[in-house]
Amino acid sequence: MKTYTQNILQVLFICGVIGFFALWQRSSNAWDFIVYTQQWPEAACVDINDTKSSHHHICTMTRNIQTWTIHGIWPSRFDGDGPFYCDNSYPFQESEITNLENIMDNKWPNLIIGTAKTSFWKHEWTKHGTCALNLLDLDCEHKYFKMGLDLNKRFDYKHILEDRNITPSETRYKLADMREAIESFTKSKINMQCIFAKDKSEQAIVQVEVCLDKKFNTIDCKTRYKAIGILPSWDDIPYNPVFESCSENLPTQYLPFRYVN
Ligand SMILES: *[C@@H]1O[C@H](CO)[C@@H](O)[C@H](O)[C@H]1NC(C)=O
């Protein structure tokens, strides 16, 4: 038979363990899995031009951009977002990735006119890349960006969708058909984000998230939590898009490219 004191001690002990663990989770930069995020750049471009979400940025779509482009590799916790901005002693250095830049210009572009092409890379590095340093495969800047490019080749949504006759066009597709095409490739649940017509009568696919374990095997994504868009003052990203989950029911566009020249 337990005494009252024993019960109290037991509760205190359990709370202590949980509390310590929660504190450790938060203060350390521990994370559980990776969200690898790619964008359909034409839709991202429409969103950038949308004054509501972009503070009057203007997008440019050049002919070198022809497929899904990288947003980032995001270390994430099962119980929410982040961690973010884990190591400001390792700032973004363009010199580490000069041999990747030609490809990154096409596959990891900053679409905003009048901002440095490196500003997007710098943002992804400081916010997410510095949190991945504790994984051998991502333990320096060059590996982080090279991995982004490798995953872009592996998750080639353009061809995956094309195989199901889903192509950038004026056609309106069923979201379920797009999801099915991609998930039959990933063998795991993805998250899909859209931009929406002003009257909410239809949507356009803008972003796909695939979830990966620390060995880069696909795992099911959980339904997306809303991102908390807090940026520290030293992160000078010009634009921080937060897209909404696609509606399962609205007709879905896969916007064709409209190049500027
Ligand atoms: C964005 O705005 C620029 C400048 O008005 C325009 O040239 C471009 O076609 C627009 N892009 C999209 C996708 O709306």
The ligand as an SDF file (V2000), in Angstrom:
LIG
                    3D

 14 14  0  0  0  0  0  0  0  0999 V2000
    4.2220   39.3730  -62.0290 C   0  0  0  0  0  0  0  0  0  0  0  0
    4.2590   40.7480  -62.2670 O   0  0  0  0  0  0  0  0  0  0  0  0
    5.1480   41.1260  -63.3200 C   0  0  0  0  0  0  0  0  0  0  0  0
    5.1800   42.6360  -63.3620 C   0  0  0  0  0  0  0  0  0  0  0  0
    3.8960   43.1610  -63.4480 O   0  0  0  0  0  0  0  0  0  0  0  0
    4.6570   40.5220  -64.6340 C   0  0  0  0  0  0  0  0  0  0  0  0
    5.5400   40.8430  -65.6810 O   0  0  0  0  0  0  0  0  0  0  0  0
    4.5820   39.0080  -64.4710 C   0  0  0  0  0  0  0  0  0  0  0  0
    4.0220   38.4170  -65.6440 O   0  0  0  0  0  0  0  0  0  0  0  0
    3.7260   38.6420  -63.2710 C   0  0  0  0  0  0  0  0  0  0  0  0
    3.7910   37.2020  -63.1050 N   0  0  0  0  0  0  0  0  0  0  0  0
    2.7430   36.4600  -62.7560 C   0  0  0  0  0  0  0  0  0  0  0  0
    2.9460   35.0020  -62.7000 C   0  0  0  0  0  0  0  0  0  0  0  0
    1.6620   36.9450  -62.4780 O   0  0  0  0  0  0  0  0  0  0  0  0
  1  2  1  0
  1 10  1  0
  2  3  1  0
  3  4  1  0
  3  6  1  0
  4  5  1  0
  6  7  1  0
  6  8  1  0
  8  9  1  0
  8 10  1  0
 10 11  1  0
 11 12  1  0
 12 13  1  0
 12 14  2  0
M  END
$$$$
